[in-house]
Amino acid sequence: MNSQFIPLEEAKQQVALACRRLGLLHLAFAEVLVTQLGATEGRRMLARAIKEYSRLIGEKKKELAGEKQLDLSQESFWELSDLPSFGMHDSTDEVEVSGEKRIRAHGCVMGKVWNEYGRGELGRFYCLVDPASSMAFNPEFKLVHIKALPDGDPYCELAMRPTTEQDRREFASDDTDWDVIEG
């Protein structure tokens, strides 16, 4: 066997280890913010940090779309995914629920870590990266969580939906109401 190649299962395990570390890093920052600033202000600052992180992701995707001469469509957003194709989740599948295309991600490594530490609600702030990065890419649509492992659901389920004027106002606000956007 060529030493430049590793088995897929080993690669998946290595990616999962990196995702576990990322989940722990997020949780540590979240805990420090909430402890130092108090629950309300700490969570507000955490949501702002995730929004800034998401802005960087969305704008980079927008830049890549321009370089590849892609439009800023939902299809381009998916095509330009910067997530690992294996190891971050146990599995993913596409389903249709009431005529809506949804992605189900089973066994999210980060969600499992946050739940393992009993801090799913703080970990869940990280999940705001999905609606925020998609809206930073194109404010006309958002990737929302219908279900999320850190909320106690058996898997994460996401759907791409058009945004409303209220969504766009909330996203532009310094104190974004994420319940409105993900609602």
C-alpha positions in Angstrom: 0.0 0.0 0.0 1.3 3.5 -0.9 2.1 5.4 2.3 0.6 8.5 0.8 -2.9 7.1 1.2 -4.8 6.3 4.3 -8.0 4.2 4.6 -11.2 6.2 4.4 -12.3 5.1 7.9 -9.1 6.4 9.4 -9.6 9.7 7.5 -13.1 10.0 8.9 -11.8 9.4 12.4 -9.2 12.1 12.0 -11.7 14.6 10.7 -14.0 13.7 13.7 -11.2 14.4 16.1 -10.7 17.9 14.6 -14.4 18.5 14.8 -14.5 17.4 18.4 -11.7 19.9 19.2 -13.6 22.6 17.3 -16.7 21.8 19.3 -14.7 22.0 22.6 -13.1 25.3 21.6 -16.5 26.8 20.9 -17.8 25.5 24.2 -14.8 26.9 26.1 -15.2 30.4 24.5 -19.0 30.3 25.2 -18.5 29.3 28.8 -15.9 32.1 29.4 -18.2 34.7 27.8 -21.2 33.7 29.9 -19.2 33.4 33.1 -17.4 36.7 32.7 -20.2 38.8 31.3 -23.2 37.1 32.8 -25.8 35.0 31.0 -27.6 37.7 29.0 -24.6 39.7 27.9 -22.4 36.6 27.4 -24.9 35.0 25.1 -25.4 38.3 23.2 -21.6 38.5 22.6 -21.5 34.9 21.7 -24.2 35.4 19.0 -22.3 38.4 17.7 -19.1 36.5 17.5 -20.8 33.6 15.6 -22.4 36.2 13.3 -18.9 37.7 12.5 -17.5 34.2 12.0 -20.4 33.5 9.6 -19.9 36.8 7.8 -16.3 35.8 7.0 -17.5 32.4 5.7 -20.3 33.8 3.6 -18.1 36.6 2.1 -15.4 34.1 1.2 -18.0 31.9 -0.6 -19.3 35.0 -2.4 -15.7 35.8 -3.5 -15.2 32.2 -4.7 -18.5 32.4 -6.6 -17.3 35.5 -8.4 -14.0 33.8 -9.3 -15.8 30.7 -10.6 -18.4 32.9 -12.4 -21.2 31.3 -10.3 -24.4 33.2 -9.4 -25.3 33.7 -5.8 -27.9 31.0 -5.8 -28.7 28.3 -3.3 -27.1 25.8 -5.6 -23.9 27.8 -5.7 -23.9 28.0 -1.9 -24.1 24.2 -1.7 -21.5 23.8 -4.4 -19.0 26.0 -2.6 -19.4 24.1 0.7 -16.3 24.4 2.9 -17.3 21.6 5.2 -15.6 18.2 5.3 -17.5 15.7 3.2 -16.9 13.0 5.8 -16.1 12.7 9.5 -18.1 15.7 10.7 -21.3 13.6 10.9 -21.9 9.9 11.0 -24.0 10.3 7.9 -26.1 12.7 5.9 -29.1 12.2 3.6 -31.5 14.3 1.7 -35.2 13.9 2.4 -38.4 15.6 1.4 -40.9 16.8 4.0 -44.2 18.3 2.9 -42.6 19.1 -0.5 -39.5 20.8 1.0 -36.0 19.5 0.4 -34.2 19.0 3.7 -30.8 17.7 4.7 -30.5 15.4 7.7 -27.2 15.2 9.4 -27.0 12.2 11.8 -24.5 12.1 14.6 -23.0 15.6 14.4 -19.7 15.3 16.2 -19.9 18.8 17.7 -23.5 18.3 18.8 -22.5 15.1 20.6 -19.7 16.8 22.4 -21.9 19.7 23.6 -24.5 17.2 24.8 -21.8 15.0 26.4 -20.8 18.1 28.5 -24.4 18.9 29.3 -24.1 22.2 27.4 -26.2 21.7 24.3 -27.8 25.1 24.7 -24.4 26.9 24.6 -23.1 24.7 21.8 -26.2 25.4 19.8 -25.1 29.0 19.3 -22.5 27.6 16.9 -25.3 26.3 14.7 -26.2 29.9 13.9 -23.3 29.7 11.4 -25.7 28.1 9.0 -28.4 30.8 8.6 -25.8 33.6 9.1 -23.3 32.4 6.5 -26.0 31.7 4.0 -27.5 35.2 4.5 -24.0 36.7 4.3 -23.6 34.9 1.0 -27.0 36.1 -0.3 -29.5 37.8 2.0 -32.4 36.4 -0.1 -32.2 33.0 1.5 -31.2 31.3 4.7 -30.2 27.8 5.8 -32.3 27.1 8.9 -32.4 24.2 11.5 -35.7 22.5 11.7 -34.2 20.1 14.2 -30.8 20.1 16.0 -28.9 17.5 18.0 -28.0 20.0 20.7 -31.7 20.8 21.1 -32.3 17.1 22.0 -33.5 16.0 18.5 -32.2 12.7 17.2 -30.4 14.4 14.2 -30.0 17.8 12.7 -32.4 18.7 9.9 -31.8 21.8 7.7 -33.8 23.5 5.0 -33.0 26.4 2.7 -35.8 29.0 2.8 -36.3 32.4 1.3 -35.8 35.3 3.8 -38.3 37.9 4.7 -37.8 41.6 5.0 -37.9 41.1 8.8 -35.2 38.4 8.5 -32.9 40.8 6.6 -33.5 43.6 9.1 -32.8 41.3 12.0 -29.6 40.0 10.3 -28.4 43.6 9.7 -29.1 44.5 13.4 -26.3 44.5 16.0 -28.5 42.5 18.2 -29.9 40.0 15.8 -33.0 38.1 17.0 -32.0 34.6 15.9 -35.4 33.1 17.0 -37.0 35.2 14.3 -34.5 34.1 11.6 -34.5 30.4 12.5 -38.3 30.5 13.4 
